[in-house]
Amino acid sequence: MEEQFMQRSVDWEPGCVVAVDQTTLPHEMTVLHMTGIDQIITAIQRLAIRGAPALGLAGGLGVALSAHLRSVAGEVDHAAVRADAELLAAARPTAVNLRWGVQRALGRLADGPDAVLQEALDMITEDERTNRAAATRAATLIREVSPRRPMHVLTHCNTGRLATGGWGTALGAIRELAASCDLGSVLATETRPLLQGARLTVWELAEADIPHRLCVDSAAAAAMAGGSVDCVIVGADRIAANGDTANKIGTYALALAAARHGIPFIVVAPESSVDVTTPRGDDILIEDRPADEVLEIAGAQIAQPGTAVYNPAFDVTPIDLITAIVTEDRVIRPTRIGDTSLVRHVADFPQPGVTFRDLAGVYTDPHALAALARRLADTFRGRCDHVLAIESRGFPVGTLVAQLLGCPLTFARKAGKLPGAVHSVQYGLEYGADTLQVQMDALAPGARVLIVDDVLATGGTLAAAAELVSASHARTAGFGVLLEVAGLGGVERLNGRRLVVALADEGATA
């Protein structure tokens, strides 16, 4: 070992894998020079090398080192390399990137040691490009769902250049926000039990001159309740096929608190963290860590010797608590968009020639309904003061949106269902006509009102609701619907006002 500066957390030098020893920061920058597979495995297990992308790179470089070590007179012992590769991949079971990196490098074994090394080096180059693409995409999304400027974000564990080949995932998005002057400050959790947030994230934030504060993990929910957090941004060690996400222990608790306070919760990770072979979060193997990580801090005993310890390295955040997962290629939102089980098309109902969109599948799936409501709420957060839900199928989604936004809720009812003085508007439907009413004192003058319904068809109902808003001397902030039926001219009737459709109606006909 020697002290020196490394821009990359893990890299290659002739005959060895080099890596920043993340256990010695922030006190000293120590670089490991590992010439044997056992050394790499030990570094991974003791968290000298950590962070899902960095683990993938270490796995690839480890296979490259094995291929060179297992070569004699130009002949490679393939069986020995594969045995080394399996030991590397098993060093930490939860982070899917480790096995991904091992398998990718192993795929070039038939072409010789130099080809394996080149593949590993290509992975390092790609990793920084991937991180920057994901970070840029995530920063764009975060600006949309967090309208306050400057915004204040909370992050957990370490997701910066130390945890990757360069730049970072969630911390990379924070760098992007800081560069565009949209960021006020970062609240970094200390991240028990090994303090990766206190030791590593704070070190990186200081290095980048990004304003920040450190808090104990248990203070995060109070910060959210106190209005000090506009968005939570985290990384991921494995993302199941359904979107459930494994990340550093404590992430699930942050997601619960964020959901309670209507705060966007964003996961930033490379596509290599998405494991399509794992159906859901319950199928993710969670690594148990040694007891001394909890019983000690920096070698000092803090609990009674022999105390039994519960020390999982990760927890799983269900997809319905996640606003969006952002990778270098896409934004994954917690809905099954295009899943025909959500929307049923009923021909000739309620009269011949009309195709009815039956959303019973949405309302009977609590995760889908919550996710769709969250999408609408996130889009209009900070842009509205009041929610107006339209009778009757707009009531449940409007109620959820109002709760998520922390806004007052008013119901627009059909004629004769409201007591007292009302504003009233008659309007045409896809298959008839009707009247919509709202109580005269329900909406405050000047209020920005989000109008919520289930389906946009001809636009008559939403346009009528907008007339009720105007009659109340309030302003329409926009429209949020679960589904749009294309081809009926509904959008045109909204006069250019903001429309957000939460669910795609793929393959439907008007």
JOBEL-V973023 format. One record per residue. N is the residue number from 0. RES is the residue in one letter. SS is DSSP state (~ for helix, > for strand, _ for the rest). D_CENTER is the distance of its C-alpha to the mean C-alpha in Angstrom with 2 decimals. Layout:
# JOBEL-V973023
n:N res:RES ss:SS d_center:D_CENTER
n:N res:RES ss:SS d_center:D_CENTER
This chain:
# JOBEL-V973023
n:0 res:M ss:_ d_center:36.78
n:1 res:E ss:> d_center:37.23
n:2 res:E ss:> d_center:35.68
n:3 res:Q ss:_ d_center:34.46
n:4 res:F ss:_ d_center:31.63
n:5 res:M ss:_ d_center:29.02
n:6 res:Q ss:_ d_center:26.55
n:7 res:R ss:_ d_center:24.75
n:8 res:S ss:_ d_center:23.71
n:9 res:V ss:> d_center:25.38
n:10 res:D ss:> d_center:28.09
n:11 res:W ss:> d_center:31.39
n:12 res:E ss:> d_center:34.95
n:13 res:P ss:_ d_center:38.00
n:14 res:G ss:_ d_center:38.27
n:15 res:C ss:> d_center:35.33
n:16 res:V ss:> d_center:31.61
n:17 res:V ss:> d_center:30.87
n:18 res:A ss:> d_center:27.94
n:19 res:V ss:> d_center:27.22
n:20 res:D ss:_ d_center:27.92
n:21 res:Q ss:_ d_center:24.96
n:22 res:T ss:_ d_center:27.01
n:23 res:T ss:_ d_center:29.55
n:24 res:L ss:_ d_center:27.40
n:25 res:P ss:_ d_center:27.79
n:26 res:H ss:_ d_center:31.50
n:27 res:E ss:_ d_center:32.22
n:28 res:M ss:_ d_center:30.82
n:29 res:T ss:> d_center:32.08
n:30 res:V ss:> d_center:31.82
n:31 res:L ss:> d_center:32.40
n:32 res:H ss:> d_center:34.59
n:33 res:M ss:> d_center:34.23
n:34 res:T ss:_ d_center:36.96
n:35 res:G ss:_ d_center:36.47
n:36 res:I ss:~ d_center:33.84
n:37 res:D ss:~ d_center:34.39
n:38 res:Q ss:~ d_center:33.51
n:39 res:I ss:~ d_center:30.13
n:40 res:I ss:~ d_center:29.40
n:41 res:T ss:~ d_center:30.55
n:42 res:A ss:~ d_center:28.41
n:43 res:I ss:~ d_center:25.28
n:44 res:Q ss:~ d_center:26.30
n:45 res:R ss:_ d_center:27.18
n:46 res:L ss:_ d_center:23.94
n:47 res:A ss:_ d_center:25.90
n:48 res:I ss:_ d_center:23.50
n:49 res:R ss:_ d_center:19.92
n:50 res:G ss:_ d_center:16.34
n:51 res:A ss:~ d_center:15.11
n:52 res:P ss:~ d_center:16.09
n:53 res:A ss:~ d_center:19.27
n:54 res:L ss:~ d_center:20.18
n:55 res:G ss:~ d_center:20.09
n:56 res:L ss:~ d_center:22.39
n:57 res:A ss:~ d_center:24.60
n:58 res:G ss:~ d_center:24.97
n:59 res:G ss:~ d_center:26.09
n:60 res:L ss:~ d_center:28.45
n:61 res:G ss:~ d_center:29.78
n:62 res:V ss:~ d_center:30.80
n:63 res:A ss:~ d_center:32.45
n:64 res:L ss:~ d_center:34.34
n:65 res:S ss:~ d_center:35.45
n:66 res:A ss:~ d_center:36.69
n:67 res:H ss:~ d_center:38.83
n:68 res:L ss:~ d_center:40.06
n:69 res:R ss:_ d_center:40.95
n:70 res:S ss:> d_center:42.98
n:71 res:V ss:> d_center:46.76
n:72 res:A ss:_ d_center:49.04
n:73 res:G ss:_ d_center:46.33
n:74 res:E ss:> d_center:45.53
n:75 res:V ss:> d_center:42.12
n:76 res:D ss:_ d_center:42.01
n:77 res:H ss:~ d_center:39.15
n:78 res:A ss:~ d_center:39.27
n:79 res:A ss:~ d_center:38.97
n:80 res:V ss:~ d_center:35.99
n:81 res:R ss:~ d_center:34.22
n:82 res:A ss:~ d_center:35.07
n:83 res:D ss:~ d_center:33.63
n:84 res:A ss:~ d_center:30.47
n:85 res:E ss:~ d_center:30.01
n:86 res:L ss:~ d_center:30.57
n:87 res:L ss:~ d_center:27.94
n:88 res:A ss:~ d_center:25.34
n:89 res:A ss:_ d_center:26.16
n:90 res:A ss:_ d_center:25.98
n:91 res:R ss:_ d_center:22.51
n:92 res:P ss:_ d_center:21.56
n:93 res:T ss:_ d_center:17.89
n:94 res:A ss:_ d_center:16.40
n:95 res:V ss:~ d_center:16.78
n:96 res:N ss:~ d_center:17.09
n:97 res:L ss:~ d_center:20.44
n:98 res:R ss:~ d_center:22.05
n:99 res:W ss:~ d_center:20.61
n:100 res:G ss:~ d_center:22.29
n:101 res:V ss:~ d_center:25.42
n:102 res:Q ss:~ d_center:25.80
n:103 res:R ss:~ d_center:25.30
n:104 res:A ss:~ d_center:27.99
n:105 res:L ss:~ d_center:30.14
n:106 res:G ss:_ d_center:30.24
n:107 res:R ss:_ d_center:32.53
n:108 res:L ss:~ d_center:34.89
n:109 res:A ss:~ d_center:37.62
n:110 res:D ss:~ d_center:37.87
n:111 res:G ss:_ d_center:38.73
n:112 res:P ss:~ d_center:37.39
n:113 res:D ss:~ d_center:37.08
n:114 res:A ss:~ d_center:34.90
n:115 res:V ss:~ d_center:32.58
n:116 res:L ss:~ d_center:32.41
n:117 res:Q ss:~ d_center:31.77
n:118 res:E ss:~ d_center:28.83
n:119 res:A ss:~ d_center:27.34
n:120 res:L ss:~ d_center:28.08
n:121 res:D ss:~ d_center:26.53
n:122 res:M ss:~ d_center:23.29
n:123 res:I ss:~ d_center:23.41
n:124 res:T ss:~ d_center:24.07
n:125 res:E ss:~ d_center:21.35
n:126 res:D ss:~ d_center:18.74
n:127 res:E ss:~ d_center:19.20
n:128 res:R ss:~ d_center:19.27
n:129 res:T ss:~ d_center:16.04
n:130 res:N ss:~ d_center:14.35
n:131 res:R ss:~ d_center:15.93
n:132 res:A ss:~ d_center:14.96
n:133 res:A ss:~ d_center:11.19
n:134 res:A ss:~ d_center:11.66
n:135 res:T ss:~ d_center:13.84
n:136 res:R ss:~ d_center:11.72
n:137 res:A ss:~ d_center:8.80
n:138 res:A ss:~ d_center:11.75
n:139 res:T ss:~ d_center:13.21
n:140 res:L ss:~ d_center:10.46
n:141 res:I ss:~ d_center:10.33
n:142 res:R ss:~ d_center:14.10
n:143 res:E ss:~ d_center:14.14
n:144 res:V ss:~ d_center:12.31
n:145 res:S ss:_ d_center:13.97
n:146 res:P ss:_ d_center:17.60
n:147 res:R ss:_ d_center:19.40
n:148 res:R ss:_ d_center:20.93
n:149 res:P ss:_ d_center:20.88
n:150 res:M ss:> d_center:17.50
n:151 res:H ss:> d_center:16.83
n:152 res:V ss:> d_center:13.54
n:153 res:L ss:> d_center:12.97
n:154 res:T ss:> d_center:11.70
n:155 res:H ss:_ d_center:12.50
n:156 res:C ss:_ d_center:14.56
n:157 res:N ss:_ d_center:15.16
n:158 res:T ss:_ d_center:13.03
n:159 res:G ss:_ d_center:15.76
n:160 res:R ss:~ d_center:18.71
n:161 res:L ss:~ d_center:20.04
n:162 res:A ss:~ d_center:17.22
n:163 res:T ss:_ d_center:17.40
n:164 res:G ss:_ d_center:20.28
n:165 res:G ss:_ d_center:19.85
n:166 res:W ss:_ d_center:17.84
n:167 res:G ss:_ d_center:14.57
n:168 res:T ss:_ d_center:10.87
n:169 res:A ss:~ d_center:9.15
n:170 res:L ss:~ d_center:12.83
n:171 res:G ss:~ d_center:13.68
n:172 res:A ss:~ d_center:11.70
n:173 res:I ss:~ d_center:13.63
n:174 res:R ss:~ d_center:16.71
n:175 res:E ss:~ d_center:16.33
n:176 res:L ss:~ d_center:16.16
n:177 res:A ss:~ d_center:19.13
n:178 res:A ss:~ d_center:21.04
n:179 res:S ss:_ d_center:20.94
n:180 res:C ss:_ d_center:22.09
n:181 res:D ss:_ d_center:19.30
n:182 res:L ss:> d_center:18.43
n:183 res:G ss:> d_center:20.67
n:184 res:S ss:> d_center:19.65
n:185 res:V ss:> d_center:17.15
n:186 res:L ss:> d_center:17.38
n:187 res:A ss:> d_center:16.93
n:188 res:T ss:> d_center:17.35
n:189 res:E ss:_ d_center:20.19
n:190 res:T ss:_ d_center:18.39
n:191 res:R ss:_ d_center:21.17
n:192 res:P ss:_ d_center:23.09
n:193 res:L ss:_ d_center:23.27
n:194 res:L ss:_ d_center:22.06
n:195 res:Q ss:~ d_center:19.81
n:196 res:G ss:~ d_center:18.47
n:197 res:A ss:~ d_center:22.07
n:198 res:R ss:~ d_center:23.56
n:199 res:L ss:~ d_center:21.19
n:200 res:T ss:~ d_center:18.54
n:201 res:V ss:~ d_center:21.34
n:202 res:W ss:~ d_center:23.56
n:203 res:E ss:~ d_center:21.28
n:204 res:L ss:~ d_center:20.75
n:205 res:A ss:~ d_center:24.52
n:206 res:E ss:~ d_center:25.18
n:207 res:A ss:_ d_center:23.25
n:208 res:D ss:_ d_center:24.96
n:209 res:I ss:_ d_center:21.85
n:210 res:P ss:_ d_center:22.75
n:211 res:H ss:> d_center:21.24
n:212 res:R ss:> d_center:22.13
n:213 res:L ss:> d_center:21.77
n:214 res:C ss:> d_center:21.48
n:215 res:V ss:_ d_center:22.01
n:216 res:D ss:~ d_center:19.13
n:217 res:S ss:~ d_center:20.94
n:218 res:A ss:~ d_center:21.19
n:219 res:A ss:~ d_center:17.53
n:220 res:A ss:~ d_center:17.99
n:221 res:A ss:~ d_center:21.22
n:222 res:A ss:~ d_center:19.73
n:223 res:M ss:~ d_center:17.39
n:224 res:A ss:~ d_center:20.48
n:225 res:G ss:_ d_center:22.52
n:226 res:G ss:_ d_center:20.52
n:227 res:S ss:_ d_center:19.67
n:228 res:V ss:_ d_center:15.88
n:229 res:D ss:_ d_center:14.41
n:230 res:C ss:> d_center:10.71
n:231 res:V ss:> d_center:8.86
n:232 res:I ss:> d_center:7.12
n:233 res:V ss:> d_center:6.94
n:234 res:G ss:_ d_center:7.57
n:235 res:A ss:_ d_center:8.38
n:236 res:D ss:_ d_center:11.96
n:237 res:R ss:> d_center:11.88
n:238 res:I ss:> d_center:9.93
n:239 res:A ss:> d_center:12.57
n:240 res:A ss:_ d_center:13.93
n:241 res:N ss:_ d_center:12.86
n:242 res:G ss:_ d_center:9.12
n:243 res:D ss:_ d_center:9.88
n:244 res:T ss:> d_center:8.42
n:245 res:A ss:> d_center:11.05
n:246 res:N ss:> d_center:10.80
n:247 res:K ss:> d_center:13.58
n:248 res:I ss:_ d_center:15.59
n:249 res:G ss:_ d_center:14.86
n:250 res:T ss:~ d_center:11.07
n:251 res:Y ss:~ d_center:11.90
n:252 res:A ss:~ d_center:14.37
n:253 res:L ss:~ d_center:12.17
n:254 res:A ss:~ d_center:9.92
n:255 res:L ss:~ d_center:13.38
n:256 res:A ss:~ d_center:14.75
n:257 res:A ss:~ d_center:12.14
n:258 res:A ss:~ d_center:12.78
n:259 res:R ss:~ d_center:16.44
n:260 res:H ss:_ d_center:16.59
n:261 res:G ss:_ d_center:14.63
n:262 res:I ss:_ d_center:12.19
n:263 res:P ss:> d_center:8.86
n:264 res:F ss:> d_center:5.94
n:265 res:I ss:> d_center:3.24
n:266 res:V ss:> d_center:2.31
n:267 res:V ss:> d_center:5.54
n:268 res:A ss:_ d_center:8.06
n:269 res:P ss:_ d_center:11.29
n:270 res:E ss:~ d_center:12.47
n:271 res:S ss:~ d_center:14.70
n:272 res:S ss:~ d_center:12.12
n:273 res:V ss:> d_center:11.98
n:274 res:D ss:> d_center:15.01
n:275 res:V ss:_ d_center:16.63
n:276 res:T ss:_ d_center:19.51
n:277 res:T ss:_ d_center:17.73
n:278 res:P ss:_ d_center:17.60
n:279 res:R ss:_ d_center:15.56
n:280 res:G ss:~ d_center:14.43
n:281 res:D ss:~ d_center:18.05
n:282 res:D ss:~ d_center:19.19
n:283 res:I ss:_ d_center:17.41
n:284 res:L ss:_ d_center:20.13
n:285 res:I ss:_ d_center:19.36
n:286 res:E ss:_ d_center:21.48
n:287 res:D ss:> d_center:24.00
n:288 res:R ss:_ d_center:25.07
n:289 res:P ss:_ d_center:28.61
n:290 res:A ss:_ d_center:30.00
n:291 res:D ss:~ d_center:31.24
n:292 res:E ss:~ d_center:27.75
n:293 res:V ss:~ d_center:27.87
n:294 res:L ss:~ d_center:31.64
n:295 res:E ss:> d_center:31.90
n:296 res:I ss:> d_center:30.51
n:297 res:A ss:_ d_center:31.81
n:298 res:G ss:_ d_center:34.52
n:299 res:A ss:> d_center:35.74
n:300 res:Q ss:> d_center:36.07
n:301 res:I ss:_ d_center:34.43
n:302 res:A ss:_ d_center:35.15
n:303 res:Q ss:_ d_center:38.22
n:304 res:P ss:_ d_center:38.82
n:305 res:G ss:_ d_center:38.21
n:306 res:T ss:_ d_center:35.62
n:307 res:A ss:_ d_center:33.43
n:308 res:V ss:_ d_center:29.77
n:309 res:Y ss:_ d_center:26.46
n:310 res:N ss:_ d_center:24.12
n:311 res:P ss:> d_center:21.15
n:312 res:A ss:_ d_center:19.10
n:313 res:F ss:> d_center:15.78
n:314 res:D ss:> d_center:14.51
n:315 res:V ss:> d_center:12.37
n:316 res:T ss:> d_center:9.82
n:317 res:P ss:_ d_center:10.71
n:318 res:I ss:~ d_center:8.73
n:319 res:D ss:~ d_center:10.61
n:320 res:L ss:~ d_center:9.16
n:321 res:I ss:_ d_center:5.53
n:322 res:T ss:_ d_center:6.02
n:323 res:A ss:> d_center:4.21
n:324 res:I ss:> d_center:3.37
n:325 res:V ss:> d_center:5.94
n:326 res:T ss:_ d_center:9.03
n:327 res:E ss:_ d_center:12.54
n:328 res:D ss:_ d_center:13.63
n:329 res:R ss:_ d_center:11.37
n:330 res:V ss:> d_center:8.63
n:331 res:I ss:> d_center:7.94
n:332 res:R ss:_ d_center:8.22
n:333 res:P ss:_ d_center:9.42
n:334 res:T ss:_ d_center:12.98
n:335 res:R ss:_ d_center:15.65
n:336 res:I ss:_ d_center:16.83
n:337 res:G ss:_ d_center:20.36
n:338 res:D ss:_ d_center:20.97
n:339 res:T ss:_ d_center:24.60
n:340 res:S ss:_ d_center:24.51
n:341 res:L ss:_ d_center:22.75
n:342 res:V ss:_ d_center:25.39
n:343 res:R ss:> d_center:29.07
n:344 res:H ss:> d_center:31.56
n:345 res:V ss:> d_center:34.96
n:346 res:A ss:> d_center:37.84
n:347 res:D ss:_ d_center:40.72
n:348 res:F ss:_ d_center:39.26
n:349 res:P ss:_ d_center:40.31
n:350 res:Q ss:_ d_center:43.00
n:351 res:P ss:_ d_center:43.99
n:352 res:G ss:_ d_center:42.04
n:353 res:V ss:_ d_center:38.84
n:354 res:T ss:> d_center:35.65
n:355 res:F ss:> d_center:33.82
n:356 res:R ss:> d_center:30.04
n:357 res:D ss:> d_center:29.67
n:358 res:L ss:_ d_center:26.25
n:359 res:A ss:~ d_center:27.31
n:360 res:G ss:~ d_center:24.69
n:361 res:V ss:~ d_center:21.94
n:362 res:Y ss:~ d_center:23.74
n:363 res:T ss:_ d_center:24.45
n:364 res:D ss:_ d_center:20.85
n:365 res:P ss:~ d_center:19.33
n:366 res:H ss:~ d_center:15.75
n:367 res:A ss:~ d_center:16.17
n:368 res:L ss:~ d_center:17.98
n:369 res:A ss:~ d_center:15.58
n:370 res:A ss:~ d_center:12.64
n:371 res:L ss:~ d_center:15.10
n:372 res:A ss:~ d_center:16.38
n:373 res:R ss:~ d_center:13.08
n:374 res:R ss:~ d_center:12.72
n:375 res:L ss:~ d_center:16.25
n:376 res:A ss:~ d_center:15.92
n:377 res:D ss:~ d_center:13.09
n:378 res:T ss:~ d_center:15.27
n:379 res:F ss:~ d_center:18.38
n:380 res:R ss:_ d_center:17.34
n:381 res:G ss:_ d_center:20.21
n:382 res:R ss:_ d_center:22.13
n:383 res:C ss:_ d_center:23.98
n:384 res:D ss:_ d_center:26.13
n:385 res:H ss:> d_center:27.03
n:386 res:V ss:> d_center:25.97
n:387 res:L ss:> d_center:28.72
n:388 res:A ss:> d_center:28.22
n:389 res:I ss:> d_center:30.75
n:390 res:E ss:_ d_center:32.90
n:391 res:S ss:_ d_center:32.21
n:392 res:R ss:_ d_center:29.09
n:393 res:G ss:~ d_center:27.26
n:394 res:F ss:~ d_center:27.86
n:395 res:P ss:~ d_center:25.19
n:396 res:V ss:~ d_center:22.25
n:397 res:G ss:~ d_center:23.77
n:398 res:T ss:~ d_center:24.09
n:399 res:L ss:~ d_center:20.43
n:400 res:V ss:~ d_center:19.47
n:401 res:A ss:~ d_center:22.14
n:402 res:Q ss:~ d_center:20.99
n:403 res:L ss:~ d_center:17.39
n:404 res:L ss:~ d_center:18.99
n:405 res:G ss:_ d_center:21.80
n:406 res:C ss:_ d_center:24.33
n:407 res:P ss:> d_center:27.73
n:408 res:L ss:> d_center:28.11
n:409 res:T ss:> d_center:31.18
n:410 res:F ss:> d_center:32.30
n:411 res:A ss:> d_center:34.19
n:412 res:R ss:> d_center:36.82
n:413 res:K ss:> d_center:39.44
n:414 res:A ss:_ d_center:43.02
n:415 res:G ss:_ d_center:44.89
n:416 res:K ss:_ d_center:42.05
n:417 res:L ss:_ d_center:41.73
n:418 res:P ss:_ d_center:44.46
n:419 res:G ss:_ d_center:45.90
n:420 res:A ss:_ d_center:45.84
n:421 res:V ss:> d_center:43.23
n:422 res:H ss:> d_center:42.19
n:423 res:S ss:> d_center:42.64
n:424 res:V ss:> d_center:41.73
n:425 res:Q ss:> d_center:42.92
n:426 res:Y ss:> d_center:40.88
n:427 res:G ss:> d_center:41.00
n:428 res:L ss:> d_center:38.78
n:429 res:E ss:_ d_center:38.24
n:430 res:Y ss:_ d_center:41.06
n:431 res:G ss:> d_center:42.96
n:432 res:A ss:> d_center:42.90
n:433 res:D ss:> d_center:41.85
n:434 res:T ss:> d_center:41.73
n:435 res:L ss:> d_center:38.86
n:436 res:Q ss:> d_center:39.50
n:437 res:V ss:> d_center:37.97
n:438 res:Q ss:> d_center:39.88
n:439 res:M ss:_ d_center:41.25
n:440 res:D ss:_ d_center:39.93
n:441 res:A ss:_ d_center:36.41
n:442 res:L ss:_ d_center:34.73
n:443 res:A ss:_ d_center:35.52
n:444 res:P ss:_ d_center:37.07
n:445 res:G ss:_ d_center:34.69
n:446 res:A ss:_ d_center:31.53
n:447 res:R ss:> d_center:28.57
n:448 res:V ss:> d_center:28.05
n:449 res:L ss:> d_center:25.17
n:450 res:I ss:> d_center:26.87
n:451 res:V ss:> d_center:25.07
n:452 res:D ss:> d_center:26.50
n:453 res:D ss:> d_center:25.61
n:454 res:V ss:> d_center:27.17
n:455 res:L ss:> d_center:28.43
n:456 res:A ss:_ d_center:31.61
n:457 res:T ss:_ d_center:34.57
n:458 res:G ss:_ d_center:32.94
n:459 res:G ss:~ d_center:35.95
n:460 res:T ss:~ d_center:34.25
n:461 res:L ss:~ d_center:31.59
n:462 res:A ss:~ d_center:34.32
n:463 res:A ss:~ d_center:36.50
n:464 res:A ss:~ d_center:33.86
n:465 res:A ss:~ d_center:33.58
n:466 res:E ss:~ d_center:37.38
n:467 res:L ss:~ d_center:37.21
n:468 res:V ss:~ d_center:34.82
n:469 res:S ss:~ d_center:37.31
n:470 res:A ss:~ d_center:40.21
n:471 res:S ss:_ d_center:38.60
n:472 res:H ss:_ d_center:38.49
n:473 res:A ss:_ d_center:34.72
n:474 res:R ss:> d_center:32.31
n:475 res:T ss:> d_center:29.91
n:476 res:A ss:> d_center:26.47
n:477 res:G ss:> d_center:25.28
n:478 res:F ss:> d_center:24.84
n:479 res:G ss:> d_center:22.01
n:480 res:V ss:> d_center:22.76
n:481 res:L ss:> d_center:21.29
n:482 res:L ss:> d_center:23.46
n:483 res:E ss:> d_center:25.79
n:484 res:V ss:_ d_center:29.02
n:485 res:A ss:_ d_center:29.88
n:486 res:G ss:_ d_center:33.48
n:487 res:L ss:_ d_center:34.79
n:488 res:G ss:_ d_center:34.55
n:489 res:G ss:_ d_center:32.20
n:490 res:V ss:~ d_center:30.20
n:491 res:E ss:~ d_center:33.52
n:492 res:R ss:~ d_center:34.64
n:493 res:L ss:~ d_center:31.79
n:494 res:N ss:_ d_center:33.47
n:495 res:G ss:_ d_center:30.56
n:496 res:R ss:_ d_center:28.48
n:497 res:R ss:_ d_center:24.68
n:498 res:L ss:> d_center:23.53
n:499 res:V ss:> d_center:20.07
n:500 res:V ss:> d_center:20.08
n:501 res:A ss:_ d_center:17.24
n:502 res:L ss:_ d_center:18.52
n:503 res:A ss:_ d_center:20.26
n:504 res:D ss:_ d_center:23.85
n:505 res:E ss:_ d_center:24.32
n:506 res:G ss:_ d_center:27.94
n:507 res:A ss:_ d_center:29.31
n:508 res:T ss:_ d_center:32.65
n:509 res:A ss:_ d_center:33.95
